[in-house]
Amino acid sequence: MRRLNAITGAALYAIVVVVPLFVILLGPQSPERGFWIEFGVALGFIGLAMLSLQSVLTARYPKLSGVIGQDTMLQFHRQAGIVAFGFVLAHPVVLLLAEPDYWEFLDPRVNLLRAAFLILVVFALPILIVTSLWRDRLRLPYEWWRLGHGALAMLILVIGLVHITRVHHYLSDPWKQALWVVIGTASIGSILYARAIKPLKVRRHPYRVTDVRPAAHRTWTIALEPANDTAPLQFRPGQFAFVTLDDSAFALEQHPYSIASSAMRPERLEFVVKELGDYTATIGGTPVGQTAYVDGPYGSLHLPDDPSSSLLMIGGGIGISPILSMLRTLRDKGSRGRVVLIYAADEAEDLVCDSELDDLEHQLGLEVVRVLREPPAGWQGRRGVIDVDLIDDFLPAEGAGKWHVVLCGPPPMMDVVERAARDRGVPLRQIHSERFDIGAAHAVGQRGTQIRLVVLALGAVMLGAAALFAW
């Protein structure tokens, strides 16, 4: 179903991008200017349409995230952004090579305001792409990067829309201009929805911190309960939410955390947070009673619908959080089935909620396999990291196709497990995983590789559409 949804989404994406290009051919036409000029113009229209859709993919529409998957949308967003950048960049290059007179668009002596804004776009687009792909290497704080990313995207879209409406060769009719204004409005509206409307909605449903307790070394469980008359958040075990621990729902500090509590007890949300960055370094000092805001749930990571399925759950580090939610939900439902949990951490003190896992082992008939990279003396569990040999011990090739694999952890570990499960015959639709942020999207895994191929195919289709337009 997820693959079908992804294919349907890709087809709709292609239609939304390409159809407006050919709609502008309706009605009276201006004289043709040669293949390469028209080809360059088509590349610009396609690139602008793709850029317009970029904000829709990251606007945090819960239903879209739940159907397609947040990681799928983020990886598609990343790959499609690169292709869109190529189309937009190729637009002036092709035009200038075909007709040098077009340099006047960038000549401030001809039109200072027009030249200034178009040159601004020429510099803003690479900044947008570079800061997105290498945000971690550039050490850009996520909150300020997100704010700047949205502002730059909106600026580029507005300038692009003004540019195509001011150049009247194809958009001389008001209804054609209106079509592109609608496209741009949908895109800018998505940015405003995510940055302004969504916080306004979330502000009406505040939470408060009711408990802060250690879950492991430098790792904390934060419990939230609805304040006032806020209805409990209904979620599926494995999903995540964006949490703001601040008195204002508009605070820049907003972080995606997997929900670790049982879906059968939505009146109390629990999140397991590790001290990793500047923000989480003081998470253990969050005062009880602190106002909090929860935006969610998001994501398509969840338990298989078939309760009799054999489950292999693999968690690495803080990636145990969504798995804890699943296990706690299974406990509260009274489920008992074949469940194996492989849980990897650096040291014994890093094992999250370790004593509770012992309890769950008895309550669910759960088999827990702990793996430590740096085990203490006398350690009786597994040593090292999760690798192919370890997967072989618990997922034999014979009958592997009947298993479901639930996976969350560091991207390299997820890549190893996904490949190993696929090699043993587990269908991709039965590998349940999700990567929550665009910064990790370069480690695309098995599913992400397919997304890259889909985007490349879409790019080829759009190049063909541009050539057909210019023919």
C-alpha positions in Angstrom: 0.0 0.0 0.0 2.8 2.4 0.8 4.5 1.7 -2.5 1.2 2.2 -4.3 0.7 5.5 -2.5 4.2 6.6 -3.4 3.7 5.7 -7.1 0.3 7.5 -7.1 2.0 10.5 -5.5 4.8 10.6 -8.1 2.2 10.5 -10.9 0.2 13.3 -9.4 3.5 15.3 -8.9 4.3 14.9 -12.6 0.9 16.0 -13.6 0.9 19.1 -11.4 4.3 20.1 -12.8 3.8 19.4 -16.5 0.1 20.3 -17.1 0.5 24.0 -16.4 3.3 24.1 -19.0 1.0 22.9 -21.8 -2.1 24.9 -20.5 -0.2 28.1 -21.5 -0.3 26.9 -25.1 -4.0 27.3 -25.2 -5.5 30.3 -26.9 -3.7 32.8 -29.3 0.0 32.2 -29.5 2.9 34.6 -30.0 5.4 33.9 -32.8 7.8 31.0 -32.2 11.4 31.9 -31.4 13.3 28.7 -32.2 13.7 25.4 -30.4 16.4 26.3 -27.9 14.7 29.5 -26.7 11.4 27.7 -26.2 13.2 24.8 -24.6 14.9 27.2 -22.1 11.6 28.8 -21.3 10.0 25.4 -20.7 12.8 24.5 -18.3 12.1 27.7 -16.3 8.4 27.0 -16.1 9.0 23.4 -15.0 11.7 24.5 -12.4 9.4 27.1 -10.9 6.5 24.5 -10.7 8.8 22.1 -8.9 10.1 24.7 -6.5 6.4 25.6 -5.7 5.7 22.0 -4.8 8.8 21.8 -2.5 7.1 23.7 0.3 4.0 21.5 0.1 6.1 18.4 0.8 7.5 19.9 4.0 4.4 21.7 5.3 3.7 18.9 7.9 0.3 17.8 6.7 -0.4 14.9 9.1 -2.6 12.9 6.7 0.0 13.2 3.9 2.8 12.2 6.3 0.8 9.2 7.6 0.0 7.9 4.2 3.4 8.4 2.4 5.8 8.6 5.3 7.7 11.5 6.6 11.1 10.1 5.5 9.7 9.4 2.0 8.6 13.0 1.7 11.8 14.4 3.0 14.0 12.2 0.8 11.8 13.1 -2.2 12.0 16.7 -1.2 15.8 16.6 -1.1 16.2 14.8 -4.5 13.5 16.8 -6.2 15.1 20.0 -4.9 18.3 19.1 -6.6 16.5 18.4 -9.9 14.5 21.6 -9.6 17.7 23.6 -9.0 19.1 22.1 -12.2 16.0 23.1 -14.3 16.0 26.6 -12.9 19.8 27.0 -13.5 19.5 25.6 -17.0 16.8 28.1 -17.8 19.1 31.2 -18.1 22.0 29.2 -19.4 20.2 27.8 -22.3 18.5 31.1 -23.1 21.8 33.1 -23.0 23.6 30.5 -25.2 20.7 30.6 -27.7 20.3 34.4 -27.7 23.0 36.6 -26.1 20.5 39.6 -26.2 18.9 38.1 -23.1 21.8 39.4 -21.0 19.8 42.6 -20.8 17.6 40.9 -18.1 20.7 41.0 -15.9 21.9 44.4 -16.9 21.1 47.0 -14.3 21.6 49.8 -16.9 18.5 48.5 -18.7 16.3 47.9 -15.7 17.9 48.2 -12.3 15.1 46.7 -10.2 14.6 43.7 -12.5 18.3 43.0 -12.7 18.7 43.3 -9.0 16.0 40.8 -8.2 17.1 38.2 -10.8 20.7 38.4 -9.7 19.4 37.9 -6.1 17.8 34.7 -7.3 21.0 33.6 -9.0 22.8 33.8 -5.6 19.9 32.7 -3.4 19.2 29.4 -5.1 22.7 27.9 -4.6 22.6 29.2 -1.0 19.3 27.4 -0.5 20.7 24.1 -1.9 24.1 24.2 -0.2 22.8 25.0 3.3 20.2 22.3 2.9 22.5 19.5 1.8 25.4 20.4 4.1 23.7 22.0 7.1 25.4 19.7 9.6 28.9 20.3 8.1 28.3 24.1 8.1 27.2 23.8 11.7 24.0 25.8 11.2 21.5 25.6 14.1 18.5 23.8 12.8 16.0 26.4 14.1 17.6 29.3 12.4 18.3 27.3 9.2 14.6 26.3 9.0 13.6 30.0 9.4 16.1 31.1 6.8 15.2 28.2 4.5 11.6 29.2 4.5 12.3 32.9 4.0 14.7 32.2 1.0 12.2 29.8 -0.6 9.4 32.3 -0.3 11.6 35.1 -1.7 12.7 33.0 -4.7 9.1 32.0 -5.5 7.7 35.5 -5.3 10.5 36.8 -7.6 9.9 33.9 -10.0 6.2 34.5 -10.2 6.6 38.2 -10.7 9.2 37.5 -13.5 7.0 35.1 -15.5 4.0 37.4 -15.2 6.0 40.4 -16.3 7.3 38.6 -19.3 4.1 38.5 -21.4 5.2 36.2 -24.2 3.1 33.2 -22.9 1.2 34.7 -20.0 -0.4 37.7 -21.7 -3.9 36.4 -20.9 -5.1 37.2 -17.3 -6.4 33.7 -16.8 -3.0 32.2 -17.6 -1.4 34.6 -15.1 -4.1 33.6 -12.6 -3.1 29.9 -13.0 0.5 30.5 -11.9 -0.6 32.9 -9.2 -2.7 30.0 -7.8 0.3 27.7 -8.0 2.5 30.2 -6.2 -0.2 30.9 -3.6 -0.5 27.2 -2.8 3.2 27.1 -2.3 3.5 30.3 -0.2 0.4 29.3 1.6 2.1 26.0 2.7 5.0 27.9 4.1 2.7 30.2 6.0 0.7 27.2 7.2 3.7 25.6 8.6 5.3 28.7 10.1 2.2 30.6 11.3 -1.2 28.8 11.0 0.0 25.6 12.5 1.5 27.3 15.6 -1.8 29.1 16.1 -3.7 25.8 16.0 -1.2 24.2 18.4 -1.4 27.1 20.8 -5.0 26.3 21.5 -4.1 22.9 22.8 -1.3 23.3 25.4 0.4 20.6 27.4 2.3 20.7 30.6 5.4 18.8 31.8 4.3 16.3 34.5 7.5 14.3 35.0 11.2 14.4 34.1 13.2 11.3 35.1 16.4 9.5 33.9 15.9 6.8 31.3 19.7 6.1 30.8 23.0 7.9 31.0 22.4 11.4 29.8 19.0 10.3 28.5 15.7 11.5 30.0 12.0 10.6 29.8 9.8 13.7 29.5 6.1 13.1 30.3 3.4 15.5 29.1 -0.2 15.7 29.9 -2.9 17.9 28.3 -3.5 21.2 30.0 -7.0 22.7 30.4 -9.5 21.0 28.2 -7.0 19.8 25.6 -8.1 16.5 24.1 -5.5 13.7 24.3 -3.4 13.1 21.1 -4.5 10.0 19.2 -1.5 8.3 17.6 -0.3 5.0 16.3 2.7 3.4 18.1 5.8 4.4 16.2 4.7 7.8 15.2 6.4 11.0 16.3 5.5 14.6 17.1 7.2 18.0 17.1 7.6 19.2 20.7 8.1 22.8 21.8 9.1 23.2 25.5 8.3 26.9 25.7 5.6 29.3 26.8 5.1 30.3 23.2 4.0 28.0 20.4 5.9 30.2 18.0 9.3 29.5 19.6 12.1 28.5 17.2 13.1 25.6 19.4 10.9 22.8 18.0 12.1 19.2 17.8 10.8 16.0 16.4 10.7 13.3 19.1 9.3 9.7 18.7 6.5 9.0 21.1 7.6 6.4 23.5 4.4 5.9 25.5 1.5 3.4 24.8 -1.1 4.4 22.3 -3.6 2.9 24.6 -2.9 5.6 27.1 -2.9 8.8 25.1 -3.7 11.0 28.1 0.0 10.8 29.0 2.6 11.3 26.3 6.2 10.3 27.0 9.3 11.1 25.0 12.8 9.8 25.5 15.3 12.5 24.8 19.1 12.1 24.7 21.5 14.9 25.5 23.1 15.5 22.1 23.1 19.2 21.1 22.9 22.6 22.7 19.1 22.4 23.2 19.0 18.8 24.6 22.1 19.3 26.8 19.8 20.8 29.5 16.7 18.7 28.8 17.0 17.0 32.2 16.6 20.4 33.9 13.1 21.0 32.4 10.9 22.1 35.2 7.7 20.2 36.1 4.8 22.4 35.1 6.6 23.9 32.1 4.2 24.7 29.2 4.7 22.5 26.2 3.1 22.3 22.7 2.8 19.1 20.7 2.3 19.1 16.9 1.5 15.7 15.5 1.3 12.9 15.1 3.4 12.4 12.0 4.9 9.5 10.2 3.9 6.1 8.8 6.1 3.9 11.1 3.8 1.7 13.0 3.1 -1.9 14.0 1.9 -4.3 11.2 -1.8 -4.6 11.0 -1.7 -8.4 11.3 -1.4 -9.1 15.1 -0.2 -12.6 14.4 2.9 -11.4 12.5 6.3 -12.5 13.7 8.2 -9.3 14.6 11.9 -8.6 14.5 12.4 -5.2 16.2 15.8 -3.6 15.9 16.7 -0.4 17.8 19.9 1.5 18.0 20.6 4.0 20.7 17.7 6.5 21.1 16.0 4.7 18.2 14.5 2.5 20.9 11.9 5.2 21.5 9.2 4.3 18.9 9.9 0.6 19.6 9.1 1.2 23.3 5.8 2.7 22.2 5.0 -0.4 20.2 6.0 -2.8 23.0 4.0 -0.8 25.6 1.0 -0.8 23.3 1.3 -4.5 22.8 1.4 -5.0 26.6 -1.7 -2.9 27.2 -3.6 -4.7 24.5 -2.6 -8.0 26.0 -1.0 -9.2 22.8 1.3 -12.2 22.8 3.1 -13.2 19.6 6.6 -14.0 18.3 8.6 -10.8 19.0 12.4 -10.5 19.0 14.0 -7.3 20.0 17.7 -6.6 19.1 18.8 -3.5 21.0 22.2 -1.9 20.4 24.0 0.7 22.5 27.6 1.8 23.1 27.7 1.0 26.8 25.5 -0.7 29.4 24.6 2.6 31.0 23.2 3.8 27.6 20.5 1.1 27.5 17.2 3.0 27.8 14.6 1.7 30.2 16.5 -1.5 30.6 14.7 -2.8 33.7 11.3 -2.2 32.0 12.5 -4.3 29.0 13.1 -7.1 31.5 9.4 -6.7 32.6 8.2 -6.6 29.0 10.2 -9.7 28.3 8.0 -11.6 30.7 4.7 -9.9 30.0 4.9 -10.3 26.2 7.1 -13.4 25.9 9.5 -11.0 24.3 13.1 -12.1 23.4 15.5 -9.3 24.1 19.0 -9.4 22.6 21.3 -6.6 23.9 24.4 -5.7 21.9 27.1 -3.4 23.3 29.9 -1.9 21.4 32.0 -1.4 24.6 30.7 -4.0 27.1 31.8 -4.1 30.7 33.8 -6.9 32.2 31.6 -10.0 32.6 29.1 -9.0 30.0 27.0 -12.0 29.0 25.2 -10.4 26.0 26.3 -9.8 22.5 29.3 -7.7 21.7 30.1 -5.3 18.8 27.5 -3.8 16.5 24.5 -5.0 14.6 25.8 -6.6 11.5 24.8 -9.2 8.9 26.0 -12.1 11.0 23.8 -11.0 13.9 20.8 -10.7 11.6 21.5 -14.2 10.3 21.1 -15.6 13.8 17.5 -14.3 14.2 16.3 -14.0 10.6 17.2 -17.1 8.7 16.6 -17.1 5.0 14.0 -19.9 5.2 10.7 -18.4 6.2 12.1 -14.8 6.4 9.4 -13.6 4.1 6.8 -14.1 6.8 8.6 -11.7 9.2 8.0 -8.0 9.7 11.1 -5.9 10.5 10.7 -2.8 12.6 13.8 -0.6 12.5 14.9 2.6 14.0 18.4 3.9 14.8 21.5 5.5 13.2 21.4 5.6 9.4 24.4 3.3 8.9 22.8 0.6 11.1 19.5 1.0 9.3 21.2 0.6 5.9 22.9 -2.7 7.0 19.7 -4.1 8.4 17.6 -3.1 5.4 20.0 -4.8 3.0 20.3 -7.9 5.1 16.5 -8.3 5.5 16.0 -7.8 1.8 18.8 -10.3 0.9 17.0 -12.9 3.1 13.7 -12.4 1.3 11.8 -9.9 3.5 9.6 -7.8 1.2 10.4 -4.0 1.4 6.7 -3.4 2.4 7.4 -5.5 5.5 10.4 -3.4 6.6 9.0 -0.6 8.7 11.4 2.2 9.2 11.5 6.0 9.1 14.1 8.7 9.0 12.8 11.8 10.5 15.0 14.7 9.3 16.3 15.9 6.0 19.8 16.1 7.4 19.9 12.3 7.4 18.3 12.0 4.0 21.6 11.4 2.3 21.7 8.0 3.9 18.8 6.9 1.9 18.7 3.2 2.5 16.8 0.7 0.3 13.6 2.7 0.1 15.5 5.9 -0.5 17.4 4.4 -3.4 14.0 3.7 -5.1 13.0 7.3 -4.4 16.1 8.6 -6.1 15.3 6.4 -9.2 11.7 7.8 -9.2 12.9 11.4 -9.1 15.4 10.7 -11.9 12.6 9.2 -13.9 10.4 12.2 -13.2 13.3 14.5 -14.3 13.6 12.5 -17.6 9.9 12.8 -18.2 10.0 16.6 -17.6 12.9 17.0 -19.9 10.9 15.2 -22.5 7.9 17.5 -21.8 10.2 20.5 -22.2 11.5 19.2 -25.5 7.9 18.5 -26.7 6.8 22.0 -25.7 9.7 23.5 -27.7 9.2 21.3 -30.8 
